[in-house]
Structure formats: structure tokens, C-alpha cells
Amino acid sequence: YFKCDLFQAPFQDGSFDIITLNHVFEHLNDPTNHANKIFQLLKPNGKVVIGIPNCASFNSRLFGQFWFPFDLPRHLFHYNTRSLIKIFRKAGFEVEKVRHNQMPGNTLGSLIYLFNSIVKRNQPLMENKLMKSGLFNFLLVPYTYLLNALKLGDQIEVIFRRRSKQIQ
């Protein structure tokens, strides 16, 4: 376990078969350089798995500024599938798989943010009884499956494979 910046990490190039960033990439201040560093750290044909909020989701359009995954100011960048793929292709990666991963809690969080703005309430999200309610999450499951099937879910997971040679 190392707690350090990626660029100061004590790893040699080609050290890893796989690197996983689950809801990390949107917090990084220099995505292009991070993608290039990940490329260096992976072995040829190594993989990187990235999970991020999808700013092109149906809910982001529906809820606008009240979309739960915006998470401002902690998210420095917002991505859709195309913008993320562009960064990683430029770094030398190929797309292996894209999966949309809507979660009922994201929709519920957006509904609560919207409701709080209408009634002028500033209740923390995790103190809201609806957020803790399994019933509302359960009722949102069909909606969740529909958005994922339409590739419009709030989250995307992309698996990239490092090409043997970087293309400039």
C-alpha cells in the first residue's frame, strides 16, 4: 500500500497487468498525463478499468444542475463515453468493453436534490429518509434497467487494453 501521487509512485514501467480506477478519474487535475502514466505502468496488453459518472446520461439531462453525480466541486471534469475514449486512445489504448451502470440511488439522490431546491430545504442527502428507504430504490429498478439497456445510465465503466506500441 502506497499513499502518494501517481507520478511519485515507486513502480517501474510495465509493472502491472491491470489498473482499476473506480470513480477516481473525474477527480484528477490532468487527465491526459494520468492516462499516459497509466499506459507506461501497464505491461503490453495490460488493462485499465475505469468507472466514472456519465455526463451524457438521461438523468443528467433530466435533472440538470440537480443531477446527483455532478458532485461539485469535487469532480474536476465530467466525461461521456466519447470524451473518455478519446483521452485513452490518444495515450495508446484500445477499447475492450463499455458498460453502462445506472444505480437506483443516483436517481433517488437527484430527486432529493431537486425536491430540496423546490422546498428551500438544505437537508444533507444521507439524512433524508427516502435515501435510506429500500422501497424507493426497489421501485426505481425497472427504470434503472431501461437506462442501462438504452446506454443512458448515470455511470459508465470502460475497459481499455494497452496496445503493444503507442501510436502518436
Number of C-alpha atoms within 10 A of each C-alpha: 3 8 7 9 8 13 11 9 10 10 11 10 13 14 12 18 15 18 17 12 13 13 15 12 22 20 15 14 12 12 17 16 14 18 21 17 15 24 27 19 20 22 19 17 17 21 24 24 17 19 21 25 30 25 23 18 23 17 23 22 12 11 15 14 15 21 25 24 21 20 13 10 8 10 17 15 17 18 17 16 21 9 10 20 19 12 17 23 19 15 23 20 27 17 15 13 11 17 16 24 22 26 19 21 21 21 23 21 20 23 19 21 21 18 13 16 12 9 8 9 10 9 11 10 17 10 9 12 9 17 19 14 12 12 10 14 18 13 11 15 15 11 16 22 17 13 20 20 14 11 20 21 28 28 25 25 20 19 21 24 25 27 19 12 10 15 10 7
